[in-house]
Amino acid sequence: MVEQQSSLDPIFKALADPARRTILAQLSDGPASIGDLAAPLDMSFAGTSKHVGILVSAQLVQKEKVGRRQVCSLNPKPLAEIRDWLDRYAVFWTARLDELEAAVSRYDDE
């Protein structure tokens, strides 16, 4: 159990930054060069490249050199691992949402 959680640490750390989440969102539409990823972030190529490097280290992104360009693509497998980890805790918030729904229903009935 602890081993799996420690393997998720780099993924959570990578996802903690809004710029990296934006990069992942862009890559969900398909592969893109680092230059393409930098434009909407209003960030330099070097800055974006550092963020991509962290995403590559967390195995969330794969990078391939195509000619002079570095093309990045999303690797969804680590995101599935996060989803699986979160699914174990869904019972807690599902129960709370059910309680909230019951409370709202009682309030509406009054």
C-alpha positions in Angstrom: 0.0 0.0 0.0 2.7 2.5 1.0 4.7 1.4 -2.1 1.8 2.3 -4.4 1.2 5.7 -2.7 4.9 6.6 -3.1 4.7 5.7 -6.8 1.9 8.3 -7.1 3.9 11.0 -5.4 5.6 12.3 -8.5 2.3 12.3 -10.3 0.5 14.4 -7.6 3.5 16.7 -7.5 3.4 17.2 -11.2 -0.4 17.9 -11.1 0.0 20.4 -8.3 1.1 23.2 -10.7 -1.6 25.0 -12.8 0.7 25.4 -15.7 1.4 21.7 -15.9 -2.4 21.0 -15.6 -2.9 23.4 -18.6 -0.2 21.5 -20.6 -2.0 18.2 -19.9 -5.3 19.7 -21.0 -3.7 20.9 -24.2 -2.2 17.5 -24.8 -5.6 15.8 -24.3 -6.5 17.3 -27.7 -3.5 15.6 -29.3 0.3 15.9 -29.6 1.9 19.3 -29.6 5.4 20.8 -29.7 6.8 22.6 -26.7 6.5 25.9 -28.6 2.8 25.2 -29.2 2.4 24.5 -25.5 4.2 27.6 -24.5 2.0 30.1 -26.4 -1.2 29.9 -24.3 0.8 29.9 -21.1 2.5 33.2 -22.0 5.7 31.4 -21.0 9.1 31.1 -22.5 10.2 28.0 -24.4 12.7 27.3 -21.6 10.1 27.6 -18.9 7.6 25.4 -20.7 10.4 22.9 -21.3 11.1 22.7 -17.6 7.4 22.0 -16.9 7.3 19.4 -19.6 10.4 17.8 -18.1 8.6 17.4 -14.8 5.6 15.9 -16.6 7.9 13.5 -18.4 9.6 12.5 -15.1 6.1 11.7 -13.7 5.4 9.7 -16.9 2.4 11.8 -17.7 3.9 13.0 -20.9 6.0 11.4 -23.6 8.4 13.5 -25.6 9.8 12.6 -29.1 12.2 14.5 -31.2 10.8 15.0 -34.7 13.3 16.9 -36.8 14.2 20.0 -34.9 10.9 19.9 -32.9 10.2 18.2 -29.6 6.7 16.8 -29.9 4.9 15.9 -26.7 1.9 13.6 -26.2 -0.2 12.6 -23.2 0.3 9.3 -21.5 -3.0 8.6 -19.7 -1.8 5.5 -17.8 -0.7 7.5 -14.7 -4.0 9.4 -14.7 -5.8 6.0 -14.6 -3.6 5.1 -11.6 -4.7 8.3 -9.8 -8.4 7.6 -10.7 -8.1 4.0 -9.3 -6.5 5.4 -6.1 -9.3 8.0 -5.7 -12.0 5.4 -6.4 -11.2 3.8 -3.1 -12.3 6.9 -1.3 -15.4 7.6 -3.4 -17.5 5.8 -0.9 -16.8 8.5 1.6 -18.0 11.5 -0.5 -20.8 9.4 -2.1 -22.2 8.8 1.3 -21.9 12.5 2.2 -23.6 13.5 -1.1 -26.4 11.1 -0.4 -26.8 12.7 3.1 -26.9 16.2 1.5 -29.5 15.1 -1.0 -31.7 13.7 1.8 -31.3 16.9 3.8 -32.2 19.1 0.8 -35.2 16.8 0.1 -36.4 17.2 3.7 -35.9 21.0 3.4 -37.9 21.1 0.1 -40.7 19.1 1.7 -41.2 21.7 4.5 
